[in-house]
Amino acid sequence: MSSSREVTGIEAHVAGATGRVVLRDPRDSGHGQVVERYVIAKDQGRPRYMDLRGGRYLAPGRPAPPGFTRRIIEDAAAVTDEELDALLAYEWRSRFTAAWLIGVDRRARFRARLGELLLASEVCFAGAAYCFALARFGTRADAEVLVAYLDRYLPRTDLRYDQPEALGALLRLDAGLGTSYAGRFVPPGGLWDTWVGALPSLRDDPGFTPEAVRRRTDLRCDFADGWTRP
């Protein structure tokens, strides 16, 4: 029997939330080993979620060790949908890793669930992995999820969530699909410029141009494309 529990304060902070959040511990749904196997397993001497989030494997001249990619491919193929559901109901590290495995294996049946989680933005960091997975799925349906997110969160200039990752993923999808979903967000003085400009330290940061956020998505997706099954 699985059960959900609302947490606040320090528990919510550890989970990656700024307020109240409802979590379901995988152990309560009969998946007691999923965090150890998929999230904190050490592929390069550090927990997997740290390596995936840090992206050291994307640095020029630092190719990922073969064992790192092999184990991710194997786990992305081996993890069951039930295990992924259990991880997506837990804290940010589990959600982040689950979304990466979903994206690597292109399990598009999780599109709706990832879209719900992205729009809810309950915990930190995980949204970047949801965007990665949606970019990997590569369809108009995924672009529409990202548009819904940007429609909701780009006007919120007080929130620094996953807007760059969402725009980067949408720009990549536009390039692959021949669409222009991102076009209304990026004209000079538009929603993207307004969101970036609301924080003085970002106004002249070249890392927040549309081209730069697209490039970061491309690096991750091209990396995955290089060693996952077609």
N, C-alpha and C positions, 0 to 999 in steps of 0.2 A: 504494500500500500504506500503510494507516494503522498507526500504532504508538502504544502507550501507554507512559508513563514515570512511574515513581514518583519524586516529588521530596520533599525534606526541607529543613530549615533555612531559609535566606533565600529560596530559590525557593518553598518552600511558603508562607512568610509573604507574599510578593508575590502569590501566587495567592489569598490570603485564608484559608489553612488554618493551624491551630495545630499540626498534626502532619504525619504523612505523608499525601500525597494523590497519586492517580494521575491524570495529565493526558494529554490527547492534543492536540497542537498542530494547529489546523486546516490548517496548511500541509502536514502529513504525510498528510492525507486528500484533498488536491487542492482545498482551499477556502482558498487563501492570502489572499483579499481580504475574507473575511467580517467580520473584526474591524474593518478599516478602514471598510468600508461601513456596517455596522450598529451597531457598538459605540462607536467613537470618532468617528464622523461628527459634525460640529458643526452642530446645528440652531439653537442660540441663542448661538453663540460659545464654547460649552463642549462637551466630548464628551457625546454623547447619554446615556451611562449615568449621568453626573453629574446631568444635568437630571432624568432619570427618578427617580433615587433621592432627589434633593433635594426634589422636589415644589414648586418655586417657583410652578409654574402653578396650584397649589391655593390659594394665599394669596388672601384676600379683596381684591378690587380689582386683582388682577394676572392677568388672563386670559392664557392661553397665546397667543403669536403664531400667526396662521393657518399660517405656514410650518412651525412645529414640529409641529402636529397633522397637517397634510397629509402631511409626509414620513414620519411614523410610520405613518399609514394605508397609504401607498403601499408602504413597506417591509414592513409586516406582511402585506400581500397578495402581495408579490413574493418574499419569502424562501422558499426551498424547504425541504422537510422535511429533506433531506440537510444543508443549511446550518445549520438549527436543531440537528440532531444534533451537528454539528461544534462549534457554539458551546456546547452543553450539556456537552460533554466537556472544556471548557477551564476557565480560571480564573473567579473570581467575577464580573468585569465582563461577560464573555461570557455566562455563565449567567444573570445578572440580566437583561441586555438580551434574550436569547433568550426567557426566560419572559414578559417584557412583550409581545414581539411575538406570542407564542403566545396570550396572554390577549386582546390586542387583536383578533386574528383568530379567537378562540375555536376554536382547533384542539384539540378535545377528544381527538383520537387521541394526544396527548402526555400525557394524564392519568397513565397508569401510570409513565411516565418521570419526570415531575415529582414524583409521589409517592415514587418511589425516592430521588430526590435530596433531597427534603425530609426524609425519614426518616433518610437518611445524614448530613445536615448536615455536609458535608465542608468547606465554605468559608463565609465570612461574607457577610452581606447578601443573597445570592441567594435565600435562603428567603422573604424578603418578597415577591419577585416570583413565586415559585411559588404562594404563598398568593393573590396577586392573580389569577393565572390560574385557579386552582381556583374562586375566588369568581365569576369571569366565566363559567365553564362552567355553574355554577348547578344541579347535579344532586345527588341523594343519594349517588351514587358519589364525588363531590368532597367532600361532607361527611364521608364515611367515611374518606377519606384524612386529613383534618384531625383527626378524632377519634383516629385511630391515632397521629398525631404528638403530640397533646396527652397521650394516655395514656402515651406514652414520655417526654416531656420536661417536662411540668408537675411530676411528682414530683422532678425534678432541680433542686432549688432552688439548686444551685451553678452552674447553666448559664443564661446569659442569651443565648439563641439567638433564635428567631423565634416564641416563644410568644404575644406580643401580636398579631402579624400573623395567626397561625393562629386565635386565638380571635376576632379581628375578622371574619375571613373566614367562620368557622363561624356566628357570630351573624347575619351578613348572609344566609347560605344558609338558616338557620332561618327568617328573616323572609320570604324569598321562597318557600320550600317549605312553610311551615306546619308545620315539624317542631320538635323540641326537643333536638337533638343536644347543644347546648351546656349544657343545663340542669344536668347533673350536675357540670359544672366550676365553676359560678359561684354556688352558694348561699353565704351568709355562713359563713365559716370553712372553705370547701371548698378544692379544689386550687388554684383561681386566687388566692384570698386568701392561701393559704399561700405560693405562689410569689412573689407581690408582696411579702408581708411579710417574706420572708427577706432582703431588701435594705433596710436602714433608710431609705435615701433615697427609696424608692418608696412607703413605707407610706401616706403622706398626699398622694401626687402624684395630682391629679385626672386626669392623662393616662393613668393605668393602671386606671381603672375599666372594666368591661365596656362601658359606654356609650361611653367615649372611644375604645377600640380599635375598636369597631364603626364609630364615626364616621369614623375614618381610612380604613378599608376603603371605606366608602360614598363618601367624597370621590373616591377613585381610580377606583372602578368607575363612579360617576355621571359623572365626567369622561369616561371612555372611552365610556360609553353615549351621551354627547352627540354623538360624532362618528364612531363606527364603524358599520359596516353591521349591520343587524339579523340 
